[in-house]
Amino acid sequence: MVERAARRGADERRAVRVLVADPAAGARLSLAVTLKGFDPGMEVIEATGGRETLEVLTKSRPDIAFVNVHMEGMSGAEAMAVARHQGVRPLTILMADGVMKHWVDLSVELDAYEFLKKPVDVDHVTALLKNHRRMRQPLRLLLVDHSDSARATVRKIFERSRFRFEIDETDAGRHALKLLQLTSYDLALFDMHLKGMDGLETACQAREVAPNTKLLIMSVSPGDSLPGALKHFGVEALLEKPFYIRDVEKVFHKIYGLRRPYLMNALTPETEAKARVAALR
């Protein structure tokens, strides 16, 4: 655990590494200027073709990848697919020179975070970089559920999301309140149906003992009246079980005021289901 924390700390201190892959020199320069304007310490690596893009992805392991899907030889989309198969998972922003008919399906298949039409909007890119900065900062989370298997499942989902979490667990509301008094948590996630003190009562008392902690509830078939009650008790969001990585990411975009990617707004129920599968690969 100590070694893992040390590696995580070193990773957080390292300059953010960004790949800009586009055959057009002007497009690469424009993006590089925007990136450096946001963070002068950012390491920007450029690529002009698909093969070069794949090499940078697999050897340099960038944190963020802006990739034009259309490049000569191996396409940018193919390069991302091969790299992803090899375990390379940057925050992926796909780009194209015009509107693509199946841009949502392609983005979902590659588990992309966003799809941009060129020329890219500087403010939009800056918002994506701000989102990544928030994702990169670890959030201290207290997970409260009486079921060991449920906690294991929820932990796995949170750890697979684009956000970073440091997770503590407990199986009881009263113990959760003690932990909230002793430790500064960014977030606390309570199962609605805790044994003894239920999740809503625990959240109500948690608001008193830890007013700076954001509170969330998870529940199976919560019913129509619960969301209103949660707002009354200061709960930020409701996660309806079963939930998935994309559901978690939507919630955290909302509670931290992050600009939602166009792609997140464009998902239909069908593509949402595909996205859930792609995120687990």
Beta strands, then each sheet from edge to edge (+ up, - down):
strand 1: 17-21
strand 2: 43-47
strand 3: 64-68
strand 4: 91-96
strand 5: 114-117
strand 6: 139-144
strand 7: 165-170
strand 8: 187-191
strand 9: 214-220
strand 10: 235-241
sheet 1: 2+ 1+ 3+ 4+ 5+
sheet 2: 7+ 6+ 8+ 9+ 10+
end
